[in-house]
Amino acid sequence: MRGVCELYEPLAEEKGLAIKIDASEPALIKATASCSAGIANLVDNALKYAAPGPDAPAEIVLAARQETERVLLTVADRGPASRRRRGRAVERFVRLPQNMSEPGSGLGLSLAAAVATLHGGELKLEDNAPGLRVVIALPRHVGG
């Protein structure tokens, strides 16, 4: 998560956004490099759609939280997010009408969902009030 944050920090600053990490303790998972690619896709999406609002900071927050049996990796933004169409957003090649002005192929969220599944986890889309919070829940790695 820290590597992805550092990679995207200059682009976030260029767009007038802050990107930060919220991870107070190590959260261990067993994953391939594709896991970082999945997180990078989520950050790329957040950079496209996050926007400062009158009551919302212009920021993207990456978080990692360890639970008893799993680790939650979260990317949250304050952009416009349609609850009504959220279910379709993880389908391949689906682009929601309000997102058509941004470049993309509609694969970012579906790729992140596939990465989560590959690692025995799941991807969930949640309301960030305003904005979107994407959570990848993965099995916690215990031991060597």
Chimera marker file (.cmm) of the C-alpha trace (Angstrom):
<marker_set name="trace">
<marker id="1" x="0.000" y="0.000" z="0.000" r="1" g="1" b="0" radius="0.5"/>
<marker id="2" x="2.829" y="2.375" z="0.856" r="1" g="1" b="0" radius="0.5"/>
<marker id="3" x="4.552" y="1.723" z="-2.465" r="1" g="1" b="0" radius="0.5"/>
<marker id="4" x="1.369" y="2.425" z="-4.412" r="1" g="1" b="0" radius="0.5"/>
<marker id="5" x="0.812" y="5.607" z="-2.403" r="1" g="1" b="0" radius="0.5"/>
<marker id="6" x="4.352" y="6.819" z="-3.140" r="1" g="1" b="0" radius="0.5"/>
<marker id="7" x="3.956" y="5.982" z="-6.826" r="1" g="1" b="0" radius="0.5"/>
<marker id="8" x="0.775" y="8.025" z="-7.206" r="1" g="1" b="0" radius="0.5"/>
<marker id="9" x="1.656" y="10.907" z="-4.870" r="1" g="1" b="0" radius="0.5"/>
<marker id="10" x="3.119" y="13.202" z="-7.583" r="1" g="1" b="0" radius="0.5"/>
<marker id="11" x="0.056" y="12.731" z="-9.819" r="1" g="1" b="0" radius="0.5"/>
<marker id="12" x="-2.282" y="13.378" z="-6.899" r="1" g="1" b="0" radius="0.5"/>
<marker id="13" x="-0.441" y="16.605" z="-6.052" r="1" g="1" b="0" radius="0.5"/>
<marker id="14" x="-0.601" y="17.661" z="-9.700" r="1" g="1" b="0" radius="0.5"/>
<marker id="15" x="-4.401" y="17.251" z="-9.566" r="1" g="1" b="0" radius="0.5"/>
<marker id="16" x="-4.655" y="19.170" z="-6.281" r="1" g="1" b="0" radius="0.5"/>
<marker id="17" x="-5.435" y="16.062" z="-4.242" r="1" g="1" b="0" radius="0.5"/>
<marker id="18" x="-3.816" y="14.668" z="-1.139" r="1" g="1" b="0" radius="0.5"/>
<marker id="19" x="-3.154" y="10.952" z="-0.931" r="1" g="1" b="0" radius="0.5"/>
<marker id="20" x="-2.418" y="9.409" z="2.432" r="1" g="1" b="0" radius="0.5"/>
<marker id="21" x="-2.051" y="6.116" z="4.265" r="1" g="1" b="0" radius="0.5"/>
<marker id="22" x="-4.032" y="5.125" z="7.336" r="1" g="1" b="0" radius="0.5"/>
<marker id="23" x="-2.305" y="2.014" z="8.692" r="1" g="1" b="0" radius="0.5"/>
<marker id="24" x="-1.337" y="2.070" z="12.339" r="1" g="1" b="0" radius="0.5"/>
<marker id="25" x="-0.069" y="-1.520" z="12.501" r="1" g="1" b="0" radius="0.5"/>
<marker id="26" x="1.324" y="-4.055" z="10.038" r="1" g="1" b="0" radius="0.5"/>
<marker id="27" x="-1.355" y="-6.048" z="8.221" r="1" g="1" b="0" radius="0.5"/>
<marker id="28" x="0.103" y="-9.220" z="6.747" r="1" g="1" b="0" radius="0.5"/>
<marker id="29" x="-1.284" y="-10.980" z="3.677" r="1" g="1" b="0" radius="0.5"/>
<marker id="30" x="0.190" y="-13.567" z="1.349" r="1" g="1" b="0" radius="0.5"/>
<marker id="31" x="-0.117" y="-12.127" z="-2.144" r="1" g="1" b="0" radius="0.5"/>
<marker id="32" x="1.454" y="-11.883" z="-5.563" r="1" g="1" b="0" radius="0.5"/>
<marker id="33" x="2.490" y="-8.667" z="-7.298" r="1" g="1" b="0" radius="0.5"/>
<marker id="34" x="-0.972" y="-8.602" z="-8.869" r="1" g="1" b="0" radius="0.5"/>
<marker id="35" x="-2.329" y="-7.472" z="-5.499" r="1" g="1" b="0" radius="0.5"/>
<marker id="36" x="-0.351" y="-4.225" z="-5.814" r="1" g="1" b="0" radius="0.5"/>
<marker id="37" x="-1.672" y="-3.865" z="-9.365" r="1" g="1" b="0" radius="0.5"/>
<marker id="38" x="-5.228" y="-4.223" z="-8.069" r="1" g="1" b="0" radius="0.5"/>
<marker id="39" x="-4.660" y="-1.518" z="-5.449" r="1" g="1" b="0" radius="0.5"/>
<marker id="40" x="-3.000" y="0.674" z="-8.101" r="1" g="1" b="0" radius="0.5"/>
<marker id="41" x="-6.121" y="0.345" z="-10.279" r="1" g="1" b="0" radius="0.5"/>
<marker id="42" x="-8.268" y="1.497" z="-7.374" r="1" g="1" b="0" radius="0.5"/>
<marker id="43" x="-6.019" y="4.501" z="-6.742" r="1" g="1" b="0" radius="0.5"/>
<marker id="44" x="-6.026" y="5.327" z="-10.461" r="1" g="1" b="0" radius="0.5"/>
<marker id="45" x="-9.838" y="5.308" z="-10.420" r="1" g="1" b="0" radius="0.5"/>
<marker id="46" x="-9.905" y="7.483" z="-7.311" r="1" g="1" b="0" radius="0.5"/>
<marker id="47" x="-7.554" y="9.990" z="-8.955" r="1" g="1" b="0" radius="0.5"/>
<marker id="48" x="-9.898" y="10.217" z="-11.938" r="1" g="1" b="0" radius="0.5"/>
<marker id="49" x="-13.062" y="10.798" z="-9.943" r="1" g="1" b="0" radius="0.5"/>
<marker id="50" x="-12.069" y="12.323" z="-6.589" r="1" g="1" b="0" radius="0.5"/>
<marker id="51" x="-12.887" y="15.983" z="-6.359" r="1" g="1" b="0" radius="0.5"/>
<marker id="52" x="-12.918" y="18.533" z="-3.601" r="1" g="1" b="0" radius="0.5"/>
<marker id="53" x="-16.362" y="19.411" z="-2.391" r="1" g="1" b="0" radius="0.5"/>
<marker id="54" x="-17.667" y="22.248" z="-0.249" r="1" g="1" b="0" radius="0.5"/>
<marker id="55" x="-17.689" y="20.017" z="2.846" r="1" g="1" b="0" radius="0.5"/>
<marker id="56" x="-15.276" y="17.265" z="1.806" r="1" g="1" b="0" radius="0.5"/>
<marker id="57" x="-11.478" y="17.333" z="1.672" r="1" g="1" b="0" radius="0.5"/>
<marker id="58" x="-9.785" y="16.685" z="-1.640" r="1" g="1" b="0" radius="0.5"/>
<marker id="59" x="-8.090" y="13.486" z="-0.579" r="1" g="1" b="0" radius="0.5"/>
<marker id="60" x="-7.700" y="9.815" z="-1.275" r="1" g="1" b="0" radius="0.5"/>
<marker id="61" x="-7.111" y="7.586" z="1.727" r="1" g="1" b="0" radius="0.5"/>
<marker id="62" x="-5.490" y="4.162" z="1.505" r="1" g="1" b="0" radius="0.5"/>
<marker id="63" x="-6.027" y="2.103" z="4.622" r="1" g="1" b="0" radius="0.5"/>
<marker id="64" x="-5.092" y="-1.329" z="5.901" r="1" g="1" b="0" radius="0.5"/>
<marker id="65" x="-6.821" y="-2.829" z="8.900" r="1" g="1" b="0" radius="0.5"/>
<marker id="66" x="-6.219" y="-6.239" z="10.366" r="1" g="1" b="0" radius="0.5"/>
<marker id="67" x="-9.138" y="-8.236" z="11.706" r="1" g="1" b="0" radius="0.5"/>
<marker id="68" x="-9.061" y="-11.646" z="13.337" r="1" g="1" b="0" radius="0.5"/>
<marker id="69" x="-9.129" y="-13.682" z="10.131" r="1" g="1" b="0" radius="0.5"/>
<marker id="70" x="-8.701" y="-11.146" z="7.359" r="1" g="1" b="0" radius="0.5"/>
<marker id="71" x="-7.099" y="-7.893" z="6.309" r="1" g="1" b="0" radius="0.5"/>
<marker id="72" x="-9.139" y="-5.040" z="4.843" r="1" g="1" b="0" radius="0.5"/>
<marker id="73" x="-7.352" y="-2.962" z="2.216" r="1" g="1" b="0" radius="0.5"/>
<marker id="74" x="-9.332" y="0.194" z="1.479" r="1" g="1" b="0" radius="0.5"/>
<marker id="75" x="-9.140" y="2.997" z="-1.069" r="1" g="1" b="0" radius="0.5"/>
<marker id="76" x="-11.560" y="5.838" z="-0.377" r="1" g="1" b="0" radius="0.5"/>
<marker id="77" x="-12.239" y="9.051" z="-2.268" r="1" g="1" b="0" radius="0.5"/>
<marker id="78" x="-14.709" y="11.945" z="-2.130" r="1" g="1" b="0" radius="0.5"/>
<marker id="79" x="-15.842" y="11.890" z="-5.754" r="1" g="1" b="0" radius="0.5"/>
<marker id="80" x="-19.371" y="11.475" z="-7.080" r="1" g="1" b="0" radius="0.5"/>
<marker id="81" x="-20.572" y="7.909" z="-6.593" r="1" g="1" b="0" radius="0.5"/>
<marker id="82" x="-23.924" y="6.589" z="-7.725" r="1" g="1" b="0" radius="0.5"/>
<marker id="83" x="-25.336" y="4.041" z="-5.283" r="1" g="1" b="0" radius="0.5"/>
<marker id="84" x="-27.954" y="3.024" z="-7.805" r="1" g="1" b="0" radius="0.5"/>
<marker id="85" x="-25.414" y="1.859" z="-10.399" r="1" g="1" b="0" radius="0.5"/>
<marker id="86" x="-22.704" y="0.677" z="-8.023" r="1" g="1" b="0" radius="0.5"/>
<marker id="87" x="-23.408" y="-3.034" z="-8.613" r="1" g="1" b="0" radius="0.5"/>
<marker id="88" x="-22.625" y="-2.759" z="-12.315" r="1" g="1" b="0" radius="0.5"/>
<marker id="89" x="-19.372" y="-0.857" z="-11.731" r="1" g="1" b="0" radius="0.5"/>
<marker id="90" x="-17.393" y="-4.088" z="-11.173" r="1" g="1" b="0" radius="0.5"/>
<marker id="91" x="-18.520" y="-5.653" z="-14.461" r="1" g="1" b="0" radius="0.5"/>
<marker id="92" x="-15.935" y="-5.770" z="-17.239" r="1" g="1" b="0" radius="0.5"/>
<marker id="93" x="-16.062" y="-2.910" z="-19.769" r="1" g="1" b="0" radius="0.5"/>
<marker id="94" x="-18.847" y="-1.122" z="-17.876" r="1" g="1" b="0" radius="0.5"/>
<marker id="95" x="-18.461" y="2.623" z="-17.664" r="1" g="1" b="0" radius="0.5"/>
<marker id="96" x="-21.095" y="4.604" z="-15.850" r="1" g="1" b="0" radius="0.5"/>
<marker id="97" x="-22.547" y="7.536" z="-17.820" r="1" g="1" b="0" radius="0.5"/>
<marker id="98" x="-21.155" y="10.171" z="-15.446" r="1" g="1" b="0" radius="0.5"/>
<marker id="99" x="-17.646" y="8.757" z="-16.020" r="1" g="1" b="0" radius="0.5"/>
<marker id="100" x="-17.564" y="8.866" z="-19.812" r="1" g="1" b="0" radius="0.5"/>
<marker id="101" x="-15.569" y="12.115" z="-19.909" r="1" g="1" b="0" radius="0.5"/>
<marker id="102" x="-12.571" y="10.394" z="-18.282" r="1" g="1" b="0" radius="0.5"/>
<marker id="103" x="-10.258" y="8.068" z="-20.227" r="1" g="1" b="0" radius="0.5"/>
<marker id="104" x="-10.538" y="4.376" z="-19.464" r="1" g="1" b="0" radius="0.5"/>
<marker id="105" x="-11.847" y="1.032" z="-20.638" r="1" g="1" b="0" radius="0.5"/>
<marker id="106" x="-14.057" y="0.016" z="-17.727" r="1" g="1" b="0" radius="0.5"/>
<marker id="107" x="-11.674" y="-2.660" z="-16.465" r="1" g="1" b="0" radius="0.5"/>
<marker id="108" x="-10.216" y="-1.103" z="-13.284" r="1" g="1" b="0" radius="0.5"/>
<marker id="109" x="-12.762" y="-2.293" z="-10.734" r="1" g="1" b="0" radius="0.5"/>
<marker id="110" x="-13.301" y="-5.658" z="-12.432" r="1" g="1" b="0" radius="0.5"/>
<marker id="111" x="-9.528" y="-6.249" z="-12.407" r="1" g="1" b="0" radius="0.5"/>
<marker id="112" x="-9.343" y="-5.372" z="-8.700" r="1" g="1" b="0" radius="0.5"/>
<marker id="113" x="-12.264" y="-7.743" z="-8.016" r="1" g="1" b="0" radius="0.5"/>
<marker id="114" x="-10.476" y="-10.518" z="-9.937" r="1" g="1" b="0" radius="0.5"/>
<marker id="115" x="-7.289" y="-9.915" z="-7.934" r="1" g="1" b="0" radius="0.5"/>
<marker id="116" x="-9.261" y="-10.156" z="-4.683" r="1" g="1" b="0" radius="0.5"/>
<marker id="117" x="-10.843" y="-13.433" z="-5.816" r="1" g="1" b="0" radius="0.5"/>
<marker id="118" x="-7.451" y="-14.808" z="-6.932" r="1" g="1" b="0" radius="0.5"/>
<marker id="119" x="-6.155" y="-14.242" z="-3.405" r="1" g="1" b="0" radius="0.5"/>
<marker id="120" x="-9.162" y="-15.867" z="-1.706" r="1" g="1" b="0" radius="0.5"/>
<marker id="121" x="-10.864" y="-12.597" z="-0.877" r="1" g="1" b="0" radius="0.5"/>
<marker id="122" x="-13.589" y="-10.306" z="-2.098" r="1" g="1" b="0" radius="0.5"/>
<marker id="123" x="-14.095" y="-6.733" z="-3.256" r="1" g="1" b="0" radius="0.5"/>
<marker id="124" x="-16.868" y="-4.559" z="-1.823" r="1" g="1" b="0" radius="0.5"/>
<marker id="125" x="-18.041" y="-1.099" z="-2.835" r="1" g="1" b="0" radius="0.5"/>
<marker id="126" x="-19.261" y="1.083" z="0.023" r="1" g="1" b="0" radius="0.5"/>
<marker id="127" x="-20.550" y="4.601" z="0.467" r="1" g="1" b="0" radius="0.5"/>
<marker id="128" x="-17.916" y="7.080" z="1.674" r="1" g="1" b="0" radius="0.5"/>
<marker id="129" x="-20.526" y="9.839" z="2.145" r="1" g="1" b="0" radius="0.5"/>
<marker id="130" x="-19.660" y="11.489" z="-0.223" r="1" g="1" b="0" radius="0.5"/>
<marker id="131" x="-17.639" y="9.340" z="-2.547" r="1" g="1" b="0" radius="0.5"/>
<marker id="132" x="-16.724" y="5.713" z="-2.830" r="1" g="1" b="0" radius="0.5"/>
<marker id="133" x="-14.870" y="3.359" z="-0.512" r="1" g="1" b="0" radius="0.5"/>
<marker id="134" x="-13.551" y="0.212" z="-2.164" r="1" g="1" b="0" radius="0.5"/>
<marker id="135" x="-12.619" y="-2.585" z="0.233" r="1" g="1" b="0" radius="0.5"/>
<marker id="136" x="-10.578" y="-5.634" z="-0.673" r="1" g="1" b="0" radius="0.5"/>
<marker id="137" x="-10.970" y="-8.194" z="2.107" r="1" g="1" b="0" radius="0.5"/>
<marker id="138" x="-8.205" y="-10.814" z="2.022" r="1" g="1" b="0" radius="0.5"/>
<marker id="139" x="-7.329" y="-13.716" z="4.290" r="1" g="1" b="0" radius="0.5"/>
<marker id="140" x="-4.865" y="-12.717" z="6.998" r="1" g="1" b="0" radius="0.5"/>
<marker id="141" x="-1.436" y="-14.328" z="6.716" r="1" g="1" b="0" radius="0.5"/>
<marker id="142" x="-0.334" y="-15.956" z="9.943" r="1" g="1" b="0" radius="0.5"/>
<marker id="143" x="3.183" y="-17.258" z="10.464" r="1" g="1" b="0" radius="0.5"/>
<marker id="144" x="6.248" y="-17.610" z="8.235" r="1" g="1" b="0" radius="0.5"/>
<link id1="1" id2="2" r="1" g="1" b="0" radius="0.2"/>
<link id1="2" id2="3" r="1" g="1" b="0" radius="0.2"/>
<link id1="3" id2="4" r="1" g="1" b="0" radius="0.2"/>
<link id1="4" id2="5" r="1" g="1" b="0" radius="0.2"/>
<link id1="5" id2="6" r="1" g="1" b="0" radius="0.2"/>
<link id1="6" id2="7" r="1" g="1" b="0" radius="0.2"/>
<link id1="7" id2="8" r="1" g="1" b="0" radius="0.2"/>
<link id1="8" id2="9" r="1" g="1" b="0" radius="0.2"/>
<link id1="9" id2="10" r="1" g="1" b="0" radius="0.2"/>
<link id1="10" id2="11" r="1" g="1" b="0" radius="0.2"/>
<link id1="11" id2="12" r="1" g="1" b="0" radius="0.2"/>
<link id1="12" id2="13" r="1" g="1" b="0" radius="0.2"/>
<link id1="13" id2="14" r="1" g="1" b="0" radius="0.2"/>
<link id1="14" id2="15" r="1" g="1" b="0" radius="0.2"/>
<link id1="15" id2="16" r="1" g="1" b="0" radius="0.2"/>
<link id1="16" id2="17" r="1" g="1" b="0" radius="0.2"/>
<link id1="17" id2="18" r="1" g="1" b="0" radius="0.2"/>
<link id1="18" id2="19" r="1" g="1" b="0" radius="0.2"/>
<link id1="19" id2="20" r="1" g="1" b="0" radius="0.2"/>
<link id1="20" id2="21" r="1" g="1" b="0" radius="0.2"/>
<link id1="21" id2="22" r="1" g="1" b="0" radius="0.2"/>
<link id1="22" id2="23" r="1" g="1" b="0" radius="0.2"/>
<link id1="23" id2="24" r="1" g="1" b="0" radius="0.2"/>
<link id1="24" id2="25" r="1" g="1" b="0" radius="0.2"/>
<link id1="25" id2="26" r="1" g="1" b="0" radius="0.2"/>
<link id1="26" id2="27" r="1" g="1" b="0" radius="0.2"/>
<link id1="27" id2="28" r="1" g="1" b="0" radius="0.2"/>
<link id1="28" id2="29" r="1" g="1" b="0" radius="0.2"/>
<link id1="29" id2="30" r="1" g="1" b="0" radius="0.2"/>
<link id1="30" id2="31" r="1" g="1" b="0" radius="0.2"/>
<link id1="31" id2="32" r="1" g="1" b="0" radius="0.2"/>
<link id1="32" id2="33" r="1" g="1" b="0" radius="0.2"/>
<link id1="33" id2="34" r="1" g="1" b="0" radius="0.2"/>
<link id1="34" id2="35" r="1" g="1" b="0" radius="0.2"/>
<link id1="35" id2="36" r="1" g="1" b="0" radius="0.2"/>
<link id1="36" id2="37" r="1" g="1" b="0" radius="0.2"/>
<link id1="37" id2="38" r="1" g="1" b="0" radius="0.2"/>
<link id1="38" id2="39" r="1" g="1" b="0" radius="0.2"/>
<link id1="39" id2="40" r="1" g="1" b="0" radius="0.2"/>
<link id1="40" id2="41" r="1" g="1" b="0" radius="0.2"/>
<link id1="41" id2="42" r="1" g="1" b="0" radius="0.2"/>
<link id1="42" id2="43" r="1" g="1" b="0" radius="0.2"/>
<link id1="43" id2="44" r="1" g="1" b="0" radius="0.2"/>
<link id1="44" id2="45" r="1" g="1" b="0" radius="0.2"/>
<link id1="45" id2="46" r="1" g="1" b="0" radius="0.2"/>
<link id1="46" id2="47" r="1" g="1" b="0" radius="0.2"/>
<link id1="47" id2="48" r="1" g="1" b="0" radius="0.2"/>
<link id1="48" id2="49" r="1" g="1" b="0" radius="0.2"/>
<link id1="49" id2="50" r="1" g="1" b="0" radius="0.2"/>
<link id1="50" id2="51" r="1" g="1" b="0" radius="0.2"/>
<link id1="51" id2="52" r="1" g="1" b="0" radius="0.2"/>
<link id1="52" id2="53" r="1" g="1" b="0" radius="0.2"/>
<link id1="53" id2="54" r="1" g="1" b="0" radius="0.2"/>
<link id1="54" id2="55" r="1" g="1" b="0" radius="0.2"/>
<link id1="55" id2="56" r="1" g="1" b="0" radius="0.2"/>
<link id1="56" id2="57" r="1" g="1" b="0" radius="0.2"/>
<link id1="57" id2="58" r="1" g="1" b="0" radius="0.2"/>
<link id1="58" id2="59" r="1" g="1" b="0" radius="0.2"/>
<link id1="59" id2="60" r="1" g="1" b="0" radius="0.2"/>
<link id1="60" id2="61" r="1" g="1" b="0" radius="0.2"/>
<link id1="61" id2="62" r="1" g="1" b="0" radius="0.2"/>
<link id1="62" id2="63" r="1" g="1" b="0" radius="0.2"/>
<link id1="63" id2="64" r="1" g="1" b="0" radius="0.2"/>
<link id1="64" id2="65" r="1" g="1" b="0" radius="0.2"/>
<link id1="65" id2="66" r="1" g="1" b="0" radius="0.2"/>
<link id1="66" id2="67" r="1" g="1" b="0" radius="0.2"/>
<link id1="67" id2="68" r="1" g="1" b="0" radius="0.2"/>
<link id1="68" id2="69" r="1" g="1" b="0" radius="0.2"/>
<link id1="69" id2="70" r="1" g="1" b="0" radius="0.2"/>
<link id1="70" id2="71" r="1" g="1" b="0" radius="0.2"/>
<link id1="71" id2="72" r="1" g="1" b="0" radius="0.2"/>
<link id1="72" id2="73" r="1" g="1" b="0" radius="0.2"/>
<link id1="73" id2="74" r="1" g="1" b="0" radius="0.2"/>
<link id1="74" id2="75" r="1" g="1" b="0" radius="0.2"/>
<link id1="75" id2="76" r="1" g="1" b="0" radius="0.2"/>
<link id1="76" id2="77" r="1" g="1" b="0" radius="0.2"/>
<link id1="77" id2="78" r="1" g="1" b="0" radius="0.2"/>
<link id1="78" id2="79" r="1" g="1" b="0" radius="0.2"/>
<link id1="79" id2="80" r="1" g="1" b="0" radius="0.2"/>
<link id1="80" id2="81" r="1" g="1" b="0" radius="0.2"/>
<link id1="81" id2="82" r="1" g="1" b="0" radius="0.2"/>
<link id1="82" id2="83" r="1" g="1" b="0" radius="0.2"/>
<link id1="83" id2="84" r="1" g="1" b="0" radius="0.2"/>
<link id1="84" id2="85" r="1" g="1" b="0" radius="0.2"/>
<link id1="85" id2="86" r="1" g="1" b="0" radius="0.2"/>
<link id1="86" id2="87" r="1" g="1" b="0" radius="0.2"/>
<link id1="87" id2="88" r="1" g="1" b="0" radius="0.2"/>
<link id1="88" id2="89" r="1" g="1" b="0" radius="0.2"/>
<link id1="89" id2="90" r="1" g="1" b="0" radius="0.2"/>
<link id1="90" id2="91" r="1" g="1" b="0" radius="0.2"/>
<link id1="91" id2="92" r="1" g="1" b="0" radius="0.2"/>
<link id1="92" id2="93" r="1" g="1" b="0" radius="0.2"/>
<link id1="93" id2="94" r="1" g="1" b="0" radius="0.2"/>
<link id1="94" id2="95" r="1" g="1" b="0" radius="0.2"/>
<link id1="95" id2="96" r="1" g="1" b="0" radius="0.2"/>
<link id1="96" id2="97" r="1" g="1" b="0" radius="0.2"/>
<link id1="97" id2="98" r="1" g="1" b="0" radius="0.2"/>
<link id1="98" id2="99" r="1" g="1" b="0" radius="0.2"/>
<link id1="99" id2="100" r="1" g="1" b="0" radius="0.2"/>
<link id1="100" id2="101" r="1" g="1" b="0" radius="0.2"/>
<link id1="101" id2="102" r="1" g="1" b="0" radius="0.2"/>
<link id1="102" id2="103" r="1" g="1" b="0" radius="0.2"/>
<link id1="103" id2="104" r="1" g="1" b="0" radius="0.2"/>
<link id1="104" id2="105" r="1" g="1" b="0" radius="0.2"/>
<link id1="105" id2="106" r="1" g="1" b="0" radius="0.2"/>
<link id1="106" id2="107" r="1" g="1" b="0" radius="0.2"/>
<link id1="107" id2="108" r="1" g="1" b="0" radius="0.2"/>
<link id1="108" id2="109" r="1" g="1" b="0" radius="0.2"/>
<link id1="109" id2="110" r="1" g="1" b="0" radius="0.2"/>
<link id1="110" id2="111" r="1" g="1" b="0" radius="0.2"/>
<link id1="111" id2="112" r="1" g="1" b="0" radius="0.2"/>
<link id1="112" id2="113" r="1" g="1" b="0" radius="0.2"/>
<link id1="113" id2="114" r="1" g="1" b="0" radius="0.2"/>
<link id1="114" id2="115" r="1" g="1" b="0" radius="0.2"/>
<link id1="115" id2="116" r="1" g="1" b="0" radius="0.2"/>
<link id1="116" id2="117" r="1" g="1" b="0" radius="0.2"/>
<link id1="117" id2="118" r="1" g="1" b="0" radius="0.2"/>
<link id1="118" id2="119" r="1" g="1" b="0" radius="0.2"/>
<link id1="119" id2="120" r="1" g="1" b="0" radius="0.2"/>
<link id1="120" id2="121" r="1" g="1" b="0" radius="0.2"/>
<link id1="121" id2="122" r="1" g="1" b="0" radius="0.2"/>
<link id1="122" id2="123" r="1" g="1" b="0" radius="0.2"/>
<link id1="123" id2="124" r="1" g="1" b="0" radius="0.2"/>
<link id1="124" id2="125" r="1" g="1" b="0" radius="0.2"/>
<link id1="125" id2="126" r="1" g="1" b="0" radius="0.2"/>
<link id1="126" id2="127" r="1" g="1" b="0" radius="0.2"/>
<link id1="127" id2="128" r="1" g="1" b="0" radius="0.2"/>
<link id1="128" id2="129" r="1" g="1" b="0" radius="0.2"/>
<link id1="129" id2="130" r="1" g="1" b="0" radius="0.2"/>
<link id1="130" id2="131" r="1" g="1" b="0" radius="0.2"/>
<link id1="131" id2="132" r="1" g="1" b="0" radius="0.2"/>
<link id1="132" id2="133" r="1" g="1" b="0" radius="0.2"/>
<link id1="133" id2="134" r="1" g="1" b="0" radius="0.2"/>
<link id1="134" id2="135" r="1" g="1" b="0" radius="0.2"/>
<link id1="135" id2="136" r="1" g="1" b="0" radius="0.2"/>
<link id1="136" id2="137" r="1" g="1" b="0" radius="0.2"/>
<link id1="137" id2="138" r="1" g="1" b="0" radius="0.2"/>
<link id1="138" id2="139" r="1" g="1" b="0" radius="0.2"/>
<link id1="139" id2="140" r="1" g="1" b="0" radius="0.2"/>
<link id1="140" id2="141" r="1" g="1" b="0" radius="0.2"/>
<link id1="141" id2="142" r="1" g="1" b="0" radius="0.2"/>
<link id1="142" id2="143" r="1" g="1" b="0" radius="0.2"/>
<link id1="143" id2="144" r="1" g="1" b="0" radius="0.2"/>
</marker_set>
